């Protein structure tokens, strides 16, 4: 299974991806987590992306495509990949299609978590207090929402045209959203 968890920043992709890892043994491929790990490790890549990420803007397509490509064999061995925060641009989605095609597989489903903007801002503020992520500031979050709307939202028609999108209400409790995702996957 190649599943894309799709939605704006703060919609709960990471939380739900981790739940699917625990329940189904699939592998979470979160480019945000990979980039934060690179920053924490102080690698060359980490140093290159830190300022961009902190501002809320997207890092280059080449960087994240490379990070994803490296992890595909591992996900394949586990029987499932959960793409979380990737793809975020049409160029990334096209690159993912090519990568998967080269491995004789494809994106199977896109679960779109729908959450309204007011709730997104509320969750961001809560996470800022709990985790202190550098891009969970009001300023950076505005940039992230804008990046989502201009660069990432065009993926909705991209995948809708392929008949792959299932919409899930992301406004409920974590458990309610998990249950709705399970229905979207199995039902
Ligand atoms: P969230 O989903 O809460 O916005 P992420 O952890 O997915 O957070 O992403 C944090 C930041 O990492 C983004 O704002 C961006 O700078 C960078 N990033 C993550 N994934 C990508 C991607 N696929 N393409 C470009 N930049 C990315």
py3Dmol code that shows the C-alpha trace and the ligand (Angstrom):
import py3Dmol

protein = """\
ATOM      1  CA  UNK A   1       0.000   0.000   0.000  1.00  0.00           C
ATOM      2  CA  UNK A   2       1.275   3.434  -0.948  1.00  0.00           C
ATOM      3  CA  UNK A   3      -0.821   5.923   0.956  1.00  0.00           C
ATOM      4  CA  UNK A   4      -0.530   9.693   0.774  1.00  0.00           C
ATOM      5  CA  UNK A   5      -1.801  11.460   3.885  1.00  0.00           C
ATOM      6  CA  UNK A   6      -2.760  14.851   2.602  1.00  0.00           C
ATOM      7  CA  UNK A   7      -3.797  18.107   4.217  1.00  0.00           C
ATOM      8  CA  UNK A   8      -2.685  21.508   5.494  1.00  0.00           C
ATOM      9  CA  UNK A   9      -0.073  22.029   8.229  1.00  0.00           C
ATOM     10  CA  UNK A  10      -1.490  21.030  11.593  1.00  0.00           C
ATOM     11  CA  UNK A  11      -4.281  18.851  10.188  1.00  0.00           C
ATOM     12  CA  UNK A  12      -3.029  15.772  12.065  1.00  0.00           C
ATOM     13  CA  UNK A  13      -1.095  13.921   9.354  1.00  0.00           C
ATOM     14  CA  UNK A  14       1.818  13.053  11.637  1.00  0.00           C
ATOM     15  CA  UNK A  15      -0.417  11.809  14.460  1.00  0.00           C
ATOM     16  CA  UNK A  16      -2.462   9.631  12.129  1.00  0.00           C
ATOM     17  CA  UNK A  17       0.620   8.353  10.296  1.00  0.00           C
ATOM     18  CA  UNK A  18       2.075   7.153  13.603  1.00  0.00           C
ATOM     19  CA  UNK A  19      -1.187   5.441  14.435  1.00  0.00           C
ATOM     20  CA  UNK A  20      -1.112   3.579  11.100  1.00  0.00           C
ATOM     21  CA  UNK A  21       2.493   2.534  11.732  1.00  0.00           C
ATOM     22  CA  UNK A  22       1.455   1.061  15.097  1.00  0.00           C
ATOM     23  CA  UNK A  23      -1.678  -0.646  13.766  1.00  0.00           C
ATOM     24  CA  UNK A  24      -0.522  -1.866  10.351  1.00  0.00           C
ATOM     25  CA  UNK A  25       3.267  -2.010  10.481  1.00  0.00           C
ATOM     26  CA  UNK A  26       3.674   0.351   7.558  1.00  0.00           C
ATOM     27  CA  UNK A  27       6.516   2.873   7.349  1.00  0.00           C
ATOM     28  CA  UNK A  28       5.944   6.605   7.878  1.00  0.00           C
ATOM     29  CA  UNK A  29       7.837   8.699   5.360  1.00  0.00           C
ATOM     30  CA  UNK A  30       7.660  12.220   6.763  1.00  0.00           C
ATOM     31  CA  UNK A  31       9.907  14.648   4.924  1.00  0.00           C
ATOM     32  CA  UNK A  32       9.399  17.170   7.757  1.00  0.00           C
ATOM     33  CA  UNK A  33      10.727  14.628  10.298  1.00  0.00           C
ATOM     34  CA  UNK A  34      13.632  13.716   7.992  1.00  0.00           C
ATOM     35  CA  UNK A  35      14.580  17.379   7.571  1.00  0.00           C
ATOM     36  CA  UNK A  36      14.307  18.047  11.320  1.00  0.00           C
ATOM     37  CA  UNK A  37      16.536  15.011  11.948  1.00  0.00           C
ATOM     38  CA  UNK A  38      19.102  16.431   9.511  1.00  0.00           C
ATOM     39  CA  UNK A  39      19.036  19.757  11.368  1.00  0.00           C
ATOM     40  CA  UNK A  40      19.382  18.036  14.754  1.00  0.00           C
ATOM     41  CA  UNK A  41      22.335  16.015  13.427  1.00  0.00           C
ATOM     42  CA  UNK A  42      24.013  19.215  12.205  1.00  0.00           C
ATOM     43  CA  UNK A  43      24.597  17.707   8.745  1.00  0.00           C
ATOM     44  CA  UNK A  44      25.356  19.773   5.628  1.00  0.00           C
ATOM     45  CA  UNK A  45      21.790  19.249   4.476  1.00  0.00           C
ATOM     46  CA  UNK A  46      20.460  20.339   7.872  1.00  0.00           C
ATOM     47  CA  UNK A  47      22.475  23.533   7.743  1.00  0.00           C
ATOM     48  CA  UNK A  48      21.215  24.287   4.251  1.00  0.00           C
ATOM     49  CA  UNK A  49      17.526  23.862   5.072  1.00  0.00           C
ATOM     50  CA  UNK A  50      17.254  25.294   8.587  1.00  0.00           C
ATOM     51  CA  UNK A  51      16.558  28.943   7.734  1.00  0.00           C
ATOM     52  CA  UNK A  52      14.075  28.014   5.007  1.00  0.00           C
ATOM     53  CA  UNK A  53      12.145  25.676   7.298  1.00  0.00           C
ATOM     54  CA  UNK A  54      12.129  28.133  10.178  1.00  0.00           C
ATOM     55  CA  UNK A  55      10.580  30.745   7.881  1.00  0.00           C
ATOM     56  CA  UNK A  56       7.754  28.379   6.947  1.00  0.00           C
ATOM     57  CA  UNK A  57       8.689  28.190   3.262  1.00  0.00           C
ATOM     58  CA  UNK A  58       9.162  24.937   1.350  1.00  0.00           C
ATOM     59  CA  UNK A  59      12.625  23.511   0.784  1.00  0.00           C
ATOM     60  CA  UNK A  60      13.575  22.553  -2.773  1.00  0.00           C
ATOM     61  CA  UNK A  61      11.851  19.684  -4.545  1.00  0.00           C
ATOM     62  CA  UNK A  62      15.219  18.007  -5.301  1.00  0.00           C
ATOM     63  CA  UNK A  63      16.098  17.693  -1.615  1.00  0.00           C
ATOM     64  CA  UNK A  64      12.860  16.060  -0.484  1.00  0.00           C
ATOM     65  CA  UNK A  65      12.585  13.804  -3.538  1.00  0.00           C
ATOM     66  CA  UNK A  66      16.067  12.473  -2.773  1.00  0.00           C
ATOM     67  CA  UNK A  67      15.142  11.873   0.888  1.00  0.00           C
ATOM     68  CA  UNK A  68      12.023   9.946  -0.124  1.00  0.00           C
ATOM     69  CA  UNK A  69      13.807   7.887  -2.805  1.00  0.00           C
ATOM     70  CA  UNK A  70      16.302   6.625  -0.228  1.00  0.00           C
ATOM     71  CA  UNK A  71      13.541   5.267   1.992  1.00  0.00           C
ATOM     72  CA  UNK A  72      11.299   3.547  -0.575  1.00  0.00           C
ATOM     73  CA  UNK A  73      12.933   0.097  -0.355  1.00  0.00           C
ATOM     74  CA  UNK A  74      12.416   0.006   3.414  1.00  0.00           C
ATOM     75  CA  UNK A  75       8.726   0.885   3.088  1.00  0.00           C
ATOM     76  CA  UNK A  76       8.269  -1.649   0.332  1.00  0.00           C
ATOM     77  CA  UNK A  77       9.771  -4.379   2.529  1.00  0.00           C
ATOM     78  CA  UNK A  78       7.300  -3.445   5.286  1.00  0.00           C
ATOM     79  CA  UNK A  79       4.373  -3.695   2.861  1.00  0.00           C
ATOM     80  CA  UNK A  80       3.300  -0.087   3.084  1.00  0.00           C
ATOM     81  CA  UNK A  81       4.438   3.511   2.792  1.00  0.00           C
ATOM     82  CA  UNK A  82       2.620   6.403   4.426  1.00  0.00           C
ATOM     83  CA  UNK A  83       3.684   9.603   2.728  1.00  0.00           C
ATOM     84  CA  UNK A  84       3.292  12.375   5.291  1.00  0.00           C
ATOM     85  CA  UNK A  85       4.010  15.945   4.218  1.00  0.00           C
ATOM     86  CA  UNK A  86       5.141  14.708   0.816  1.00  0.00           C
ATOM     87  CA  UNK A  87       4.376  15.378  -2.002  1.00  0.00           C
ATOM     88  CA  UNK A  88       3.832  19.091  -1.409  1.00  0.00           C
ATOM     89  CA  UNK A  89       4.122  20.363  -4.983  1.00  0.00           C
ATOM     90  CA  UNK A  90       2.955  19.046  -8.335  1.00  0.00           C
ATOM     91  CA  UNK A  91       6.626  18.510  -9.291  1.00  0.00           C
ATOM     92  CA  UNK A  92       7.058  16.313  -6.199  1.00  0.00           C
ATOM     93  CA  UNK A  93       3.916  14.332  -7.049  1.00  0.00           C
ATOM     94  CA  UNK A  94       5.175  13.746 -10.584  1.00  0.00           C
ATOM     95  CA  UNK A  95       8.565  12.680  -9.254  1.00  0.00           C
ATOM     96  CA  UNK A  96       6.880  10.279  -6.820  1.00  0.00           C
ATOM     97  CA  UNK A  97       4.832   8.772  -9.658  1.00  0.00           C
ATOM     98  CA  UNK A  98       8.030   8.197 -11.638  1.00  0.00           C
ATOM     99  CA  UNK A  99       9.887   6.717  -8.663  1.00  0.00           C
ATOM    100  CA  UNK A 100       7.053   4.311  -7.902  1.00  0.00           C
ATOM    101  CA  UNK A 101       6.581   3.416 -11.550  1.00  0.00           C
ATOM    102  CA  UNK A 102      10.268   2.462 -11.643  1.00  0.00           C
ATOM    103  CA  UNK A 103       9.501   0.051  -8.807  1.00  0.00           C
ATOM    104  CA  UNK A 104       6.393  -1.336 -10.571  1.00  0.00           C
ATOM    105  CA  UNK A 105       4.008   0.212  -8.108  1.00  0.00           C
ATOM    106  CA  UNK A 106       1.915   3.396  -7.693  1.00  0.00           C
ATOM    107  CA  UNK A 107       0.140   5.706  -5.258  1.00  0.00           C
ATOM    108  CA  UNK A 108      -2.892   3.677  -4.213  1.00  0.00           C
ATOM    109  CA  UNK A 109      -4.846   6.158  -2.146  1.00  0.00           C
ATOM    110  CA  UNK A 110      -4.794   9.765  -1.019  1.00  0.00           C
ATOM    111  CA  UNK A 111      -6.536  10.389   2.289  1.00  0.00           C
ATOM    112  CA  UNK A 112      -7.320  14.077   2.518  1.00  0.00           C
ATOM    113  CA  UNK A 113      -7.802  15.325   6.079  1.00  0.00           C
ATOM    114  CA  UNK A 114     -10.158  18.286   6.056  1.00  0.00           C
ATOM    115  CA  UNK A 115      -9.737  20.796   8.905  1.00  0.00           C
ATOM    116  CA  UNK A 116     -10.743  24.453   8.892  1.00  0.00           C
ATOM    117  CA  UNK A 117      -8.147  27.225   9.214  1.00  0.00           C
ATOM    118  CA  UNK A 118      -9.291  28.456  12.624  1.00  0.00           C
ATOM    119  CA  UNK A 119      -8.746  24.988  14.089  1.00  0.00           C
ATOM    120  CA  UNK A 120      -5.321  24.731  12.383  1.00  0.00           C
ATOM    121  CA  UNK A 121      -4.157  27.944  14.041  1.00  0.00           C
ATOM    122  CA  UNK A 122      -5.466  26.730  17.407  1.00  0.00           C
ATOM    123  CA  UNK A 123      -3.571  23.417  17.107  1.00  0.00           C
ATOM    124  CA  UNK A 124      -0.387  25.179  16.021  1.00  0.00           C
ATOM    125  CA  UNK A 125      -0.500  27.407  19.120  1.00  0.00           C
ATOM    126  CA  UNK A 126      -1.014  24.356  21.336  1.00  0.00           C
ATOM    127  CA  UNK A 127       1.914  22.508  19.736  1.00  0.00           C
ATOM    128  CA  UNK A 128       4.108  25.622  20.017  1.00  0.00           C
ATOM    129  CA  UNK A 129       3.564  25.543  23.769  1.00  0.00           C
ATOM    130  CA  UNK A 130       4.241  21.784  23.976  1.00  0.00           C
ATOM    131  CA  UNK A 131       7.097  21.206  21.521  1.00  0.00           C
ATOM    132  CA  UNK A 132       8.633  24.584  20.753  1.00  0.00           C
ATOM    133  CA  UNK A 133       9.120  23.909  17.038  1.00  0.00           C
ATOM    134  CA  UNK A 134      10.899  26.857  15.391  1.00  0.00           C
ATOM    135  CA  UNK A 135       8.260  27.112  12.651  1.00  0.00           C
ATOM    136  CA  UNK A 136       5.287  27.083  15.044  1.00  0.00           C
ATOM    137  CA  UNK A 137       5.171  30.859  15.338  1.00  0.00           C
ATOM    138  CA  UNK A 138       2.264  32.983  14.139  1.00  0.00           C
ATOM    139  CA  UNK A 139       4.463  34.478  11.386  1.00  0.00           C
ATOM    140  CA  UNK A 140       5.910  31.185  10.094  1.00  0.00           C
ATOM    141  CA  UNK A 141       2.554  29.450  10.328  1.00  0.00           C
ATOM    142  CA  UNK A 142       1.030  32.114   8.077  1.00  0.00           C
ATOM    143  CA  UNK A 143       3.760  31.398   5.519  1.00  0.00           C
ATOM    144  CA  UNK A 144       3.140  27.648   5.847  1.00  0.00           C
ATOM    145  CA  UNK A 145      -0.601  28.018   5.286  1.00  0.00           C
ATOM    146  CA  UNK A 146       0.080  30.206   2.277  1.00  0.00           C
ATOM    147  CA  UNK A 147       2.571  27.666   0.882  1.00  0.00           C
ATOM    148  CA  UNK A 148      -0.094  25.012   1.343  1.00  0.00           C
ATOM    149  CA  UNK A 149      -2.740  27.013  -0.471  1.00  0.00           C
ATOM    150  CA  UNK A 150      -0.595  28.084  -3.428  1.00  0.00           C
ATOM    151  CA  UNK A 151       1.795  25.137  -3.890  1.00  0.00           C
ATOM    152  CA  UNK A 152       0.184  22.080  -2.282  1.00  0.00           C
ATOM    153  CA  UNK A 153      -3.573  22.459  -2.801  1.00  0.00           C
ATOM    154  CA  UNK A 154      -3.143  21.976  -6.604  1.00  0.00           C
ATOM    155  CA  UNK A 155      -2.450  18.327  -5.759  1.00  0.00           C
ATOM    156  CA  UNK A 156      -6.139  17.883  -4.931  1.00  0.00           C
ATOM    157  CA  UNK A 157      -7.211  18.065  -8.603  1.00  0.00           C
ATOM    158  CA  UNK A 158      -4.032  16.187  -9.591  1.00  0.00           C
ATOM    159  CA  UNK A 159      -5.030  13.150  -7.524  1.00  0.00           C
ATOM    160  CA  UNK A 160      -8.796  13.609  -7.914  1.00  0.00           C
ATOM    161  CA  UNK A 161      -8.359  13.231 -11.673  1.00  0.00           C
ATOM    162  CA  UNK A 162      -6.660   9.901 -10.958  1.00  0.00           C
ATOM    163  CA  UNK A 163      -9.647   8.862  -8.803  1.00  0.00           C
ATOM    164  CA  UNK A 164      -7.493   8.389  -5.704  1.00  0.00           C
ATOM    165  CA  UNK A 165      -8.782  10.943  -3.200  1.00  0.00           C
ATOM    166  CA  UNK A 166     -10.851   9.975  -0.166  1.00  0.00           C
ATOM    167  CA  UNK A 167     -11.925  12.855   2.064  1.00  0.00           C
ATOM    168  CA  UNK A 168     -11.900  12.396   5.816  1.00  0.00           C
ATOM    169  CA  UNK A 169     -13.246  14.870   8.369  1.00  0.00           C
ATOM    170  CA  UNK A 170     -10.203  15.842  10.431  1.00  0.00           C
ATOM    171  CA  UNK A 171     -12.069  17.987  12.961  1.00  0.00           C
ATOM    172  CA  UNK A 172     -12.998  15.210  15.402  1.00  0.00           C
ATOM    173  CA  UNK A 173     -10.978  13.551  18.164  1.00  0.00           C
ATOM    174  CA  UNK A 174      -7.787  11.647  17.278  1.00  0.00           C
ATOM    175  CA  UNK A 175      -9.703   8.372  17.760  1.00  0.00           C
ATOM    176  CA  UNK A 176     -12.636   9.474  15.597  1.00  0.00           C
ATOM    177  CA  UNK A 177     -10.280  10.523  12.796  1.00  0.00           C
ATOM    178  CA  UNK A 178      -8.365   7.208  13.078  1.00  0.00           C
ATOM    179  CA  UNK A 179     -11.627   5.310  12.751  1.00  0.00           C
ATOM    180  CA  UNK A 180     -12.661   7.356   9.713  1.00  0.00           C
ATOM    181  CA  UNK A 181      -9.283   6.685   8.072  1.00  0.00           C
ATOM    182  CA  UNK A 182      -9.639   2.954   8.738  1.00  0.00           C
ATOM    183  CA  UNK A 183     -13.035   3.030   7.021  1.00  0.00           C
ATOM    184  CA  UNK A 184     -11.569   4.976   4.107  1.00  0.00           C
ATOM    185  CA  UNK A 185      -8.842   2.335   3.728  1.00  0.00           C
ATOM    186  CA  UNK A 186     -10.827  -0.840   4.302  1.00  0.00           C
ATOM    187  CA  UNK A 187     -14.465   0.059   3.763  1.00  0.00           C
TER     188      UNK A 187
END
"""
ligand_1 = """\
27
LIG
P 3.566 20.577 8.884
O 2.854 19.459 8.210
O 3.119 20.792 10.277
O 3.593 21.824 8.069
P 6.127 19.329 8.304
O 6.890 18.719 9.399
O 5.512 18.441 7.291
O 5.083 20.246 9.035
O 7.041 20.358 7.494
C 7.796 21.352 8.132
C 8.630 22.127 7.096
O 9.549 21.230 6.464
C 7.868 22.752 5.937
O 7.318 24.004 6.273
C 8.980 22.849 4.881
O 9.873 23.903 5.136
C 9.738 21.557 5.082
N 9.186 20.449 4.266
C 8.662 19.287 4.740
N 8.252 18.499 3.747
C 8.503 19.185 2.591
C 8.274 18.916 1.218
N 7.716 17.774 0.802
N 8.653 19.857 0.309
C 9.230 20.986 0.692
N 9.455 21.321 1.973
C 9.106 20.434 2.921
"""
view = py3Dmol.view(width=600, height=400)
view.addModel(protein, "pdb")
view.setStyle({"model": 0}, {"cartoon": {"style": "trace"}})
view.addModel(ligand_1, "xyz")
view.setStyle({"model": 1}, {"stick": {}})
view.zoomTo()
view.show()
